[in-house]
Amino acid sequence: IIVGKDAAEKYLLTVFTPGTKGKPSRVDLLRYPDRMGRESSTVSSDASAASTGGNNNDAVNPPSGPALTSKSLFNAEEAQVQWSPRADSALVLTQTSIDSTGESYYGSSHLFLLLENDPKRPGNGSALSVPLPPEAAKDAQGTVPIVSCSWVPNPTITGTVPFTVISGRMPALASLHHGITGEPTFLFGRAHRNSVDISPHGRFLVVGGYGNLAGGMDFWDRNKGKMIPRHVILPEIGGGSNVNNECYVTIKEAADLTVTSSSPVVGHEWSPDSRTYLVSTTSPRMNVENGIHLYRYDGAMVEESRLPWDNSKYLPDKLLSAEYVPAPFPNTENNSNNSGKS
């Protein structure tokens, strides 16, 4: 359930109804109290109590208009819903464990975008299938599997809030999509990746390959549409730039900017100020090489000597979890050097 921000308080919610024999699955986008899909009044159980002597002033739910939008979903056993940070649209990822057509052993997946306000039909919602880039690799059955999807989390960015999708068989294609039309607007390229982590202010992204993949990470600047050049601190041997009494070189070639984790990655997330990115290897998922590593927003690894913890104390399997302490949401998307220290 998502609470809207207009003067008249509203609640947006989705309802997924699994399919039955002869009927497809269905998802409805509803808005309380005016678009709940009810054509007649309904009486709650509290109303029955009131009729027998109880006291309830809100027991009868009044009639309301039809659902904002509905979508029939074929070959959908389950659905995962991700709401936009502005609470006016949602991504619905449907999946089946087994393809009923018998064409695929791994089942199928589809991605839909639900909108509270259809630009072409004011006062109504809409549901559309998210168009995938033609560059995404199809599977043996000629379909494009959906690996993951996620919204840019900052509701205050200028313009429409976009979302990311990883689609296609490996090496999969990561893409950025318009938050209303669903059309792809930028391609991050194909690689063995299954996750996109977006910084809280919405500017930086890490396209990563975790779990059963090798753990490669690409650090992107969404505003500039390119991978972030990385400053690598070197011993003071000359030949590099010197800032804050540190010698470093800047890596700019895209082919050299991919970061590979030294250990299998289980946990991964941005810091609240969008300046650092944490990856961890934890038990019981991994019972060896437990530890936490920290990267700056450009992908440069923070030296272990500068970390306030000792990874050797977590070996081999003593680390259960590693997360940032929550903090207030940042108020800018453009400043990579927000207040606070790494």
Secondary structure, 3 states (H helix, E strand, C coil): CEECCCCCCCEEEEEEECCECCECEEEEEEEECCECCCCCCEECHHHHHHHCCCCCCCCEECCCCCCCEEEEECCCCEEEEEECCCCCEEEEEEEECCCCCCCCCCCEEEEEEEECCECCECCCCEEEECCCCCCCCCCCCCCCCEEEEEECCCCCCCCCCCEEEEECCCCEEEEEECCCCCCEEEEEEEECCCEEEECCCCCEEEEECCCCCCCEEEEEECCCCEECCEEEEECCCCCCEEECCEEEEEECCHHHCCEECCCCCCEEEECCCCCEEEEEECCCCCCCCCEEEEEECCCCECCHHHCCCCHHHHCCCCCCCCCCCCCCCCCCCCCCCCCCCC
